[in-house]
Amino acid sequence: MAIWHWASEQSPLPPYLLLDLADRISAYDDWMFAAAIAARAISEKNGDFELHRRYGWYLRNAGPEHYATAEEQFRCALELNPADPETLGMLGGLLKRAGRYKDAAECYDKARLLSPGSLYIRVAHAGMALLAEIGDKRNPTTALTLYRQLFDEVLANRNTKTDAWSLTVLGECAFVLGRPADALVFFADAARLSANPTVLKSPADQLDLLGAQGFRSLDAKMSQRSCANYLLRQNFSQATKALGILPRQYRLVRYPRSSMCRTFTSEAGLTRMVQSVSCTGSLTAIIHKASQSTC
């Protein structure tokens, strides 16, 4: 932060170094701070699709109140580069979270044509098919077929065991196919492989959406809670970050390591907080009380 306050007074600034700084800030879930840096990068080099795409990504993660501006940035990026499947996937994810499933499906379909082998696009497409079938109160046969095909292909790939993203895809597939215990194992393996706490963000968000639509709601909450406990046992410092990107009902208040409240300074204390909440409950009251502690 100090570096940014000093650098922001300088001009010109290198836009891609600014983007790198924004990425570092976003790792701590300060999405609006990251977005402010990305906006400055755009002012230094307007007309760069990557800058607009990343700006949209930060805004999307900053919350629903920023969805409209995020969508503008994604569409601006697509005007500059219509053939970018990553931007299409990000826009699809935004529209999906906004409940605009038809628009989201169109984005994923376009992305799938551009990058048919992308795991991210394929699992997102399967998720959209599932949400659409649930929304129409149909038996989700098409979605389950897509998830089964994806699960079998990824599981058969010998490189999957060393790739965190592939493991999260397996986790989401296993959950949808009614194997929540296996899903937990895949998510935990992914978390151990990757130092990036956002490795669980996409599947965690997806489970949240599916649970909200009534698809295996109890399993979703139980899997998320079990995953949180597992990460706490394996790596406390990583768990405090990973928990921050789980669905809202399980989100803990995050503090920089140097100023964490005493409530969060021991694995046992944090584990007790997670375990004290029922599957259908909320950490909101506990978080509020903990955040009032002296830091």
C-alpha positions as CSV (number, residue, x, y, z in Angstrom):
1,M,0.0,0.0,0.0
2,A,2.8,2.4,0.8
3,I,4.5,1.6,-2.5
4,W,1.2,2.4,-4.3
5,H,0.6,5.7,-2.5
6,W,4.1,6.8,-3.5
7,A,3.9,5.4,-7.1
8,S,0.5,6.9,-7.7
9,E,1.9,10.4,-7.6
10,Q,4.4,9.5,-10.4
11,S,3.7,9.7,-14.1
12,P,3.9,8.0,-16.5
13,L,3.7,4.5,-14.9
14,P,4.3,1.1,-16.6
15,P,0.8,-0.4,-17.0
16,Y,1.8,-4.1,-16.8
17,L,3.8,-3.5,-13.6
18,L,0.7,-1.9,-12.2
19,L,-1.3,-4.9,-13.2
20,D,1.2,-7.2,-11.4
21,L,0.8,-5.0,-8.3
22,A,-3.0,-5.3,-8.6
23,D,-2.7,-9.1,-8.8
24,R,-0.6,-9.1,-5.6
25,I,-3.2,-7.0,-3.9
26,S,-6.1,-9.1,-5.1
27,A,-4.4,-12.2,-3.5
28,Y,-5.5,-10.6,-0.2
29,D,-9.1,-10.1,-1.4
30,D,-8.8,-6.3,-1.5
31,W,-10.6,-6.3,-4.9
32,M,-11.4,-2.6,-4.9
33,F,-7.8,-1.6,-4.2
34,A,-6.8,-3.9,-7.1
35,A,-9.4,-2.3,-9.3
36,A,-8.2,1.2,-8.5
37,I,-4.7,0.2,-9.6
38,A,-6.0,-1.4,-12.8
39,A,-8.0,1.7,-13.6
40,R,-4.8,3.7,-13.3
41,A,-3.1,1.1,-15.7
42,I,-5.8,1.7,-18.2
43,S,-5.3,5.5,-18.0
44,E,-1.6,4.8,-18.8
45,K,-2.5,2.6,-21.8
46,N,-6.1,2.8,-23.0
47,G,-7.2,0.3,-25.7
48,D,-5.4,-2.7,-24.2
49,F,-7.9,-5.6,-23.9
50,E,-5.9,-7.3,-21.2
51,L,-6.0,-4.3,-18.9
52,H,-9.8,-4.0,-19.4
53,R,-10.3,-7.7,-18.8
54,R,-8.4,-7.7,-15.6
55,Y,-10.1,-4.5,-14.4
56,G,-13.4,-6.2,-15.0
57,W,-12.2,-9.3,-13.1
58,Y,-11.3,-7.3,-10.0
59,L,-14.7,-5.5,-10.1
60,R,-16.6,-8.7,-10.5
61,N,-15.0,-10.1,-7.4
62,A,-15.6,-6.9,-5.5
63,G,-19.3,-7.8,-5.2
64,P,-22.7,-7.6,-7.0
65,E,-22.9,-3.8,-6.7
66,H,-19.9,-3.6,-9.1
67,Y,-21.3,-6.2,-11.7
68,A,-22.6,-3.5,-14.1
69,T,-19.2,-1.8,-14.3
70,A,-17.4,-5.1,-14.6
71,E,-19.6,-6.2,-17.5
72,E,-18.8,-2.9,-19.2
73,Q,-15.1,-3.7,-18.9
74,F,-15.4,-7.2,-20.1
75,R,-17.4,-6.1,-23.2
76,C,-14.9,-3.4,-23.8
77,A,-12.2,-6.1,-23.8
78,L,-14.2,-8.1,-26.2
79,E,-14.6,-5.2,-28.6
80,L,-10.8,-5.0,-28.6
81,N,-10.3,-8.7,-28.9
82,P,-13.5,-10.6,-29.8
83,A,-11.7,-14.0,-30.0
84,D,-10.5,-14.2,-26.4
85,P,-12.1,-17.2,-24.7
86,E,-10.8,-16.1,-21.3
87,T,-12.8,-12.8,-21.4
88,L,-15.8,-14.7,-22.6
89,G,-15.5,-17.1,-19.7
90,M,-15.2,-14.3,-17.2
91,L,-18.2,-12.5,-18.6
92,G,-20.1,-15.8,-18.6
93,G,-19.2,-16.2,-14.9
94,L,-20.4,-12.7,-14.1
95,L,-23.7,-13.2,-16.0
96,K,-24.2,-16.5,-14.3
97,R,-23.8,-15.0,-10.8
98,A,-26.2,-12.3,-11.8
99,G,-28.8,-14.9,-12.7
100,R,-28.7,-14.1,-16.4
101,Y,-28.3,-17.8,-17.4
102,K,-29.3,-17.4,-21.1
103,D,-26.7,-14.7,-21.7
104,A,-24.1,-16.6,-19.7
105,A,-24.7,-19.7,-21.8
106,E,-24.1,-17.7,-25.0
107,C,-20.8,-16.5,-23.7
108,Y,-19.7,-20.1,-22.7
109,D,-20.8,-21.4,-26.1
110,K,-18.7,-18.8,-27.9
111,A,-15.7,-19.6,-25.7
112,R,-16.1,-23.3,-26.2
113,L,-15.9,-22.8,-30.0
114,L,-12.7,-20.8,-29.6
115,S,-11.1,-23.1,-27.0
116,P,-12.8,-26.5,-27.1
117,G,-10.2,-28.2,-24.9
118,S,-10.2,-25.7,-22.1
119,L,-11.1,-27.4,-18.8
120,Y,-12.3,-24.0,-17.4
121,I,-14.8,-23.5,-20.3
122,R,-15.9,-27.2,-20.3
123,V,-16.7,-27.3,-16.6
124,A,-18.4,-23.9,-16.8
125,H,-20.5,-25.1,-19.7
126,A,-21.5,-28.2,-17.7
127,G,-22.4,-26.0,-14.8
128,M,-24.6,-23.8,-17.0
129,A,-26.4,-26.9,-18.4
130,L,-27.1,-28.0,-14.8
131,L,-28.4,-24.7,-13.7
132,A,-30.6,-24.4,-16.8
133,E,-32.1,-27.9,-16.3
134,I,-32.7,-27.2,-12.5
135,G,-34.3,-23.9,-13.3
136,D,-36.7,-25.6,-15.8
137,K,-37.4,-28.3,-13.2
138,R,-36.1,-31.0,-15.6
139,N,-34.1,-34.1,-14.8
140,P,-30.5,-32.9,-15.3
141,T,-29.5,-35.7,-17.7
142,T,-27.6,-33.6,-20.1
143,A,-25.6,-31.9,-17.4
144,L,-24.8,-35.1,-15.6
145,T,-23.6,-36.6,-18.9
146,L,-21.3,-33.6,-19.5
147,Y,-19.9,-33.9,-15.9
148,R,-19.4,-37.6,-16.2
149,Q,-17.5,-37.3,-19.5
150,L,-15.3,-34.6,-18.0
151,F,-14.7,-36.5,-14.9
152,D,-13.6,-39.7,-16.7
153,E,-11.3,-37.7,-19.1
154,V,-9.6,-35.7,-16.4
155,L,-9.2,-38.7,-14.1
156,A,-7.6,-40.7,-16.9
157,N,-5.0,-38.0,-17.5
158,R,-1.8,-38.9,-15.7
159,N,-0.9,-35.3,-15.2
160,T,-4.0,-34.5,-13.2
161,K,-2.4,-35.5,-9.8
162,T,0.1,-32.7,-10.1
163,D,-2.3,-30.0,-11.5
164,A,-4.3,-28.1,-8.9
165,W,-6.8,-26.8,-11.4
166,S,-7.5,-30.3,-12.8
167,L,-8.1,-31.5,-9.3
168,T,-10.6,-28.8,-8.6
169,V,-12.5,-29.8,-11.8
170,L,-12.6,-33.4,-10.5
171,G,-13.9,-32.1,-7.2
172,E,-16.7,-30.2,-8.8
173,C,-17.6,-33.2,-11.1
174,A,-17.5,-35.6,-8.2
175,F,-19.8,-33.4,-6.1
176,V,-22.4,-33.1,-8.9
177,L,-22.2,-36.8,-9.6
178,G,-23.2,-37.5,-5.9
179,R,-19.7,-38.3,-4.5
180,P,-19.2,-35.5,-2.0
181,A,-16.5,-37.4,0.0
182,D,-14.4,-37.8,-3.2
183,A,-15.0,-34.2,-4.0
184,L,-13.5,-33.2,-0.7
185,V,-10.4,-35.3,-1.3
186,F,-9.8,-33.7,-4.7
187,F,-10.3,-30.2,-3.3
188,A,-7.9,-30.9,-0.5
189,D,-5.3,-32.3,-2.8
190,A,-5.6,-29.2,-5.0
191,A,-5.2,-26.9,-2.0
192,R,-2.0,-28.8,-1.0
193,L,-0.5,-28.5,-4.5
194,S,-1.2,-24.8,-4.9
195,A,0.1,-21.9,-2.8
196,N,-2.6,-19.7,-4.4
197,P,-5.6,-19.5,-2.1
198,T,-7.9,-18.7,-5.0
199,V,-7.5,-22.3,-6.3
200,L,-10.8,-23.2,-4.6
201,K,-12.7,-20.0,-5.5
202,S,-14.3,-21.2,-8.7
203,P,-15.7,-24.5,-7.5
204,A,-16.7,-23.0,-4.1
205,D,-18.7,-20.3,-6.0
206,Q,-20.2,-23.0,-8.2
207,L,-21.3,-25.1,-5.2
208,D,-22.8,-22.0,-3.6
209,L,-24.9,-21.4,-6.8
210,L,-26.0,-25.0,-7.1
211,G,-26.9,-25.1,-3.4
212,A,-28.9,-21.9,-3.7
213,Q,-30.9,-23.6,-6.6
214,G,-31.7,-26.5,-4.4
215,F,-29.2,-29.0,-5.9
216,R,-27.7,-31.1,-3.1
217,S,-27.9,-28.1,-0.8
218,L,-27.0,-30.0,2.4
219,D,-24.1,-31.9,0.7
220,A,-22.8,-28.6,-0.5
221,K,-22.7,-27.0,2.9
222,M,-21.3,-30.1,4.5
223,S,-18.5,-30.4,1.9
224,Q,-17.5,-26.8,2.3
225,R,-17.4,-27.1,6.0
226,S,-15.4,-30.3,5.9
227,C,-13.0,-28.8,3.4
228,A,-12.5,-25.9,5.7
229,N,-11.7,-28.2,8.7
230,Y,-9.3,-30.2,6.5
231,L,-7.4,-27.2,5.4
232,L,-7.1,-26.0,9.0
233,R,-5.5,-29.3,10.0
234,Q,-3.1,-29.3,7.0
235,N,-1.9,-25.8,6.9
236,F,-3.2,-23.0,9.1
237,S,-1.7,-20.1,7.3
238,Q,-3.0,-21.4,3.9
239,A,-6.4,-22.2,5.4
240,T,-7.0,-18.7,6.7
241,K,-6.6,-17.5,3.1
242,A,-8.5,-20.3,1.5
243,L,-11.5,-19.9,3.9
244,G,-11.8,-16.3,2.8
245,I,-12.8,-17.4,-0.7
246,L,-15.4,-20.0,0.3
247,P,-19.1,-19.1,0.0
248,R,-20.3,-16.2,2.0
249,Q,-21.9,-18.2,4.8
250,Y,-18.5,-19.7,5.7
251,R,-16.4,-16.7,5.1
252,L,-14.1,-15.5,7.9
253,V,-12.9,-12.0,8.4
254,R,-9.4,-11.7,7.0
255,Y,-6.6,-9.7,8.5
256,P,-3.0,-9.2,7.5
257,R,-0.8,-11.7,9.3
258,S,0.8,-9.0,11.4
259,S,-2.5,-7.8,12.8
260,M,-4.7,-10.8,13.1
261,C,-7.1,-10.8,16.0
262,R,-6.2,-13.1,18.8
263,T,-9.3,-15.1,18.0
264,F,-7.6,-16.2,14.8
265,T,-4.1,-16.8,15.9
266,S,-4.4,-20.5,16.7
267,E,-5.5,-23.4,14.6
268,A,-7.5,-24.8,17.5
269,G,-9.4,-21.6,18.0
270,L,-10.3,-21.2,14.4
271,T,-11.2,-24.9,14.1
272,R,-13.6,-24.5,17.1
273,M,-15.2,-21.5,15.4
274,V,-15.9,-23.6,12.3
275,Q,-17.1,-26.6,14.2
276,S,-19.4,-24.5,16.4
277,V,-21.6,-23.7,13.4
278,S,-24.2,-26.2,12.2
279,C,-24.4,-27.0,8.5
280,T,-27.4,-24.7,8.1
281,G,-26.1,-21.9,10.2
282,S,-23.9,-18.9,9.6
283,L,-20.6,-17.6,10.9
284,T,-21.9,-14.0,10.7
285,A,-22.5,-13.6,14.4
286,I,-19.3,-15.3,15.4
287,I,-17.3,-13.2,12.9
288,H,-18.9,-10.0,14.2
289,K,-18.0,-10.8,17.7
290,A,-14.5,-11.9,16.8
291,S,-13.9,-8.7,14.8
292,Q,-14.6,-6.7,18.0
293,S,-11.7,-8.3,19.7
294,T,-8.6,-6.3,20.4
295,C,-6.0,-6.7,17.6
